Amino acid sequence: MNIKKQKLLRFIDNNKEGFSLFYDNLKEVKKGFIVSFTHIEKTKNLNLLLDRIDFISLAFPQLKKSLVIGGWFNKDDNCFYLDLGLNIQNKKDALLIAKQFKQIAIFNLNTFEEIRV
């Protein structure tokens, strides 16, 4: 297992209530709008899910700087939910991208509010 994946797994273990991280440097995303472009993945095998994220980042290197991993742990089903998205600074652009990916909503990190598309 590579160092980045180990660091991410430690971070996830310590922040199961939820998080948003930039994929390229594993720093927390603190502002802007999160637009998911993947369907939420539900898993008990985080290693497999992280391998899939590695594949996406390699397949789309132009997204690397704005690629965001978001996740949370659901105690009811003992599964971890993870999605992949983009950090967009402009609300108008974020909504446009969300519509293109057929998303229901975006998340405003500046106000911690969901905005319906």
Secondary structure, 3 states (H helix, E strand, C coil): CCHHHHHHHHHHHHCCCCEEEECCCCCECCCCEEEECCCCEEECCHHHHHHHHHHHHHHCHHHCCCEEEEEEEECCCCEEEEEEEEEECCHHHHHHHHHHCCCCEEEECCCCEEEEC
